[in-house]
Amino acid sequence: MNTGSDRGTRESTADDTTQQTTPNAPHVSKAPAFIKSRRTLHLSWQVGVFVVGLAVVGAGVAMLVLPGPGWVAIFAGLAIWATEFAWASLVLRWTKHKVTEAAQKALDPKVRRRNLILTSVGLVIAGALIGFYLWKYGLTMPWAIKDQ
């Protein structure tokens, strides 16, 4: 979103290649030209995009507790909103950046080794607890145990 303020100039470095070339560029609607040419038609287009995006995000939120790909639907709704709204484009760009950072961090050998060790320890503890339960009670379900 272009607010008209200048964030200052700085020299270009090698790290700039990972950023977009125009971070302060104004958001441009993805609506067809004949829709953008008429104000009421463009406004109704934006309302339609907002309603469709809201439905997809709402379904994604519901799928967080119900079966289904909740986060995928939420990000798809954000992508729908990002076609018309600058704030959604910024949120989607920030989310992509954070997901990329997390993926790079997860690929770090030290982090992978730590996660593998923690997973192994967790599986050993879970196996010991299950083994103790089977040794003590057999295949009897917890609600059917009578010798308490």
C-alpha positions as a Markdown table, in Angstrom:
| # | Residue | x | y | z |
|---|---|---|---|---|
| 1 | Met | 0.0 | 0.0 | 0.0 |
| 2 | Asn | 1.5 | 3.3 | -1.0 |
| 3 | Thr | 0.9 | 5.9 | 1.7 |
| 4 | Gly | 3.0 | 8.5 | -0.1 |
| 5 | Ser | 5.7 | 8.5 | 2.5 |
| 6 | Asp | 9.3 | 7.8 | 1.5 |
| 7 | Arg | 11.0 | 5.2 | 3.6 |
| 8 | Gly | 14.4 | 6.6 | 2.7 |
| 9 | Thr | 16.9 | 5.5 | 0.3 |
| 10 | Arg | 19.6 | 2.9 | 0.9 |
| 11 | Glu | 22.3 | 1.3 | -1.2 |
| 12 | Ser | 21.5 | -2.0 | -2.9 |
| 13 | Thr | 23.1 | -5.1 | -1.5 |
| 14 | Ala | 23.2 | -8.8 | -2.4 |
| 15 | Asp | 20.4 | -9.3 | 0.2 |
| 16 | Asp | 18.0 | -7.2 | -1.9 |
| 17 | Thr | 17.6 | -10.0 | -4.4 |
| 18 | Thr | 15.3 | -11.9 | -2.0 |
| 19 | Gln | 13.0 | -8.9 | -1.7 |
| 20 | Gln | 10.6 | -7.6 | -4.3 |
| 21 | Thr | 12.0 | -4.9 | -6.5 |
| 22 | Thr | 9.1 | -2.4 | -5.7 |
| 23 | Pro | 8.1 | -2.8 | -2.1 |
| 24 | Asn | 6.2 | 0.6 | -2.1 |
| 25 | Ala | 4.4 | 0.1 | -5.3 |
| 26 | Pro | 0.6 | 0.7 | -5.1 |
| 27 | His | -1.7 | -2.3 | -5.2 |
| 28 | Val | -3.3 | -2.8 | -8.6 |
| 29 | Ser | -6.7 | -4.5 | -8.9 |
| 30 | Lys | -6.8 | -7.7 | -10.9 |
| 31 | Ala | -10.3 | -7.0 | -12.2 |
| 32 | Pro | -10.8 | -6.9 | -15.9 |
| 33 | Ala | -10.5 | -3.5 | -17.6 |
| 34 | Phe | -14.2 | -3.1 | -18.4 |
| 35 | Ile | -15.1 | -3.7 | -14.7 |
| 36 | Lys | -12.5 | -1.2 | -13.5 |
| 37 | Ser | -13.8 | 1.4 | -15.9 |
| 38 | Arg | -17.1 | 1.7 | -14.1 |
| 39 | Arg | -17.1 | 2.7 | -10.4 |
| 40 | Thr | -20.2 | 0.9 | -9.3 |
| 41 | Leu | -19.3 | -2.3 | -11.2 |
| 42 | His | -15.8 | -2.2 | -9.7 |
| 43 | Leu | -17.2 | -1.7 | -6.2 |
| 44 | Ser | -19.6 | -4.7 | -6.7 |
| 45 | Trp | -16.7 | -6.7 | -8.0 |
| 46 | Gln | -14.7 | -5.9 | -4.8 |
| 47 | Val | -17.7 | -6.9 | -2.6 |
| 48 | Gly | -18.0 | -10.2 | -4.5 |
| 49 | Val | -14.3 | -10.9 | -4.1 |
| 50 | Phe | -14.6 | -10.1 | -0.4 |
| 51 | Val | -17.6 | -12.3 | 0.1 |
| 52 | Val | -16.0 | -15.3 | -1.8 |
| 53 | Gly | -12.7 | -14.8 | 0.1 |
| 54 | Leu | -14.7 | -14.6 | 3.4 |
| 55 | Ala | -16.5 | -17.8 | 2.6 |
| 56 | Val | -13.2 | -19.6 | 1.8 |
| 57 | Val | -11.5 | -18.3 | 5.0 |
| 58 | Gly | -14.6 | -19.2 | 7.0 |
| 59 | Ala | -14.6 | -22.7 | 5.7 |
| 60 | Gly | -10.9 | -22.9 | 6.5 |
| 61 | Val | -11.5 | -21.8 | 10.1 |
| 62 | Ala | -14.2 | -24.4 | 10.4 |
| 63 | Met | -11.8 | -27.1 | 9.0 |
| 64 | Leu | -9.3 | -26.3 | 11.7 |
| 65 | Val | -11.6 | -28.2 | 14.1 |
| 66 | Leu | -13.4 | -30.4 | 11.4 |
| 67 | Pro | -11.7 | -32.8 | 9.0 |
| 68 | Gly | -10.1 | -30.9 | 6.1 |
| 69 | Pro | -7.2 | -28.8 | 5.0 |
| 70 | Gly | -7.9 | -25.8 | 7.2 |
| 71 | Trp | -4.7 | -23.8 | 6.8 |
| 72 | Val | -4.7 | -24.4 | 3.0 |
| 73 | Ala | -8.2 | -23.0 | 2.7 |
| 74 | Ile | -7.3 | -19.9 | 4.9 |
| 75 | Phe | -4.3 | -19.2 | 2.7 |
| 76 | Ala | -6.4 | -19.7 | -0.4 |
| 77 | Gly | -9.0 | -17.2 | 0.9 |
| 78 | Leu | -6.1 | -14.7 | 1.6 |
| 79 | Ala | -4.9 | -15.2 | -2.0 |
| 80 | Ile | -8.4 | -14.5 | -3.2 |
| 81 | Trp | -8.5 | -11.3 | -1.2 |
| 82 | Ala | -5.0 | -10.3 | -2.3 |
| 83 | Thr | -6.3 | -10.0 | -5.9 |
| 84 | Glu | -8.2 | -6.8 | -4.8 |
| 85 | Phe | -7.0 | -5.6 | -1.4 |
| 86 | Ala | -3.6 | -4.3 | -0.5 |
| 87 | Trp | -3.8 | -5.4 | 3.1 |
| 88 | Ala | -4.4 | -9.0 | 2.1 |
| 89 | Ser | -1.5 | -8.8 | -0.3 |
| 90 | Leu | 0.8 | -7.6 | 2.5 |
| 91 | Val | -0.5 | -10.3 | 4.9 |
| 92 | Leu | 0.0 | -13.0 | 2.3 |
| 93 | Arg | 3.6 | -11.7 | 1.5 |
| 94 | Trp | 4.4 | -11.7 | 5.2 |
| 95 | Thr | 3.0 | -15.2 | 5.6 |
| 96 | Lys | 5.0 | -16.5 | 2.7 |
| 97 | His | 8.2 | -14.9 | 4.2 |
| 98 | Lys | 7.6 | -16.6 | 7.6 |
| 99 | Val | 6.9 | -20.0 | 6.0 |
| 100 | Thr | 10.1 | -19.8 | 4.0 |
| 101 | Glu | 12.1 | -18.8 | 7.1 |
| 102 | Ala | 10.6 | -21.8 | 9.0 |
| 103 | Ala | 11.3 | -24.2 | 6.2 |
| 104 | Gln | 14.9 | -23.0 | 6.0 |
| 105 | Lys | 15.3 | -23.3 | 9.8 |
| 106 | Ala | 13.8 | -26.8 | 9.7 |
| 107 | Leu | 16.4 | -27.8 | 7.1 |
| 108 | Asp | 19.3 | -26.8 | 9.4 |
| 109 | Pro | 21.2 | -29.9 | 10.4 |
| 110 | Lys | 21.3 | -29.0 | 14.1 |
| 111 | Val | 17.6 | -28.4 | 14.2 |
| 112 | Arg | 16.9 | -31.6 | 12.3 |
| 113 | Arg | 19.1 | -33.6 | 14.7 |
| 114 | Arg | 17.4 | -32.0 | 17.7 |
| 115 | Asn | 13.9 | -32.8 | 16.4 |
| 116 | Leu | 14.9 | -36.4 | 15.6 |
| 117 | Ile | 16.3 | -36.9 | 19.1 |
| 118 | Leu | 13.2 | -35.4 | 20.7 |
| 119 | Thr | 10.9 | -37.5 | 18.5 |
| 120 | Ser | 12.9 | -40.6 | 19.4 |
| 121 | Val | 12.8 | -39.9 | 23.1 |
| 122 | Gly | 9.0 | -39.2 | 22.9 |
| 123 | Leu | 8.4 | -42.5 | 21.1 |
| 124 | Val | 10.5 | -44.4 | 23.7 |
| 125 | Ile | 8.5 | -42.9 | 26.5 |
| 126 | Ala | 5.2 | -43.6 | 24.8 |
| 127 | Gly | 6.3 | -47.2 | 24.1 |
| 128 | Ala | 7.4 | -47.7 | 27.7 |
| 129 | Leu | 4.0 | -46.4 | 29.0 |
| 130 | Ile | 2.1 | -48.6 | 26.6 |
| 131 | Gly | 4.3 | -51.6 | 27.5 |
| 132 | Phe | 3.7 | -51.0 | 31.2 |
| 133 | Tyr | -0.1 | -50.8 | 30.6 |
| 134 | Leu | -0.1 | -54.0 | 28.6 |
| 135 | Trp | 2.0 | -55.7 | 31.2 |
| 136 | Lys | -0.2 | -54.6 | 34.1 |
| 137 | Tyr | -3.7 | -54.9 | 32.5 |
| 138 | Gly | -3.3 | -56.8 | 29.2 |
| 139 | Leu | -5.6 | -55.8 | 26.3 |
| 140 | Thr | -8.3 | -54.7 | 28.7 |
| 141 | Met | -9.7 | -51.2 | 27.9 |
| 142 | Pro | -9.2 | -48.6 | 30.8 |
| 143 | Trp | -13.0 | -48.3 | 31.4 |
| 144 | Ala | -13.3 | -52.1 | 31.8 |
| 145 | Ile | -10.7 | -52.5 | 34.6 |
| 146 | Lys | -12.3 | -53.7 | 37.8 |
| 147 | Asp | -9.5 | -54.2 | 40.3 |
| 148 | Gln | -9.1 | -50.6 | 41.6 |
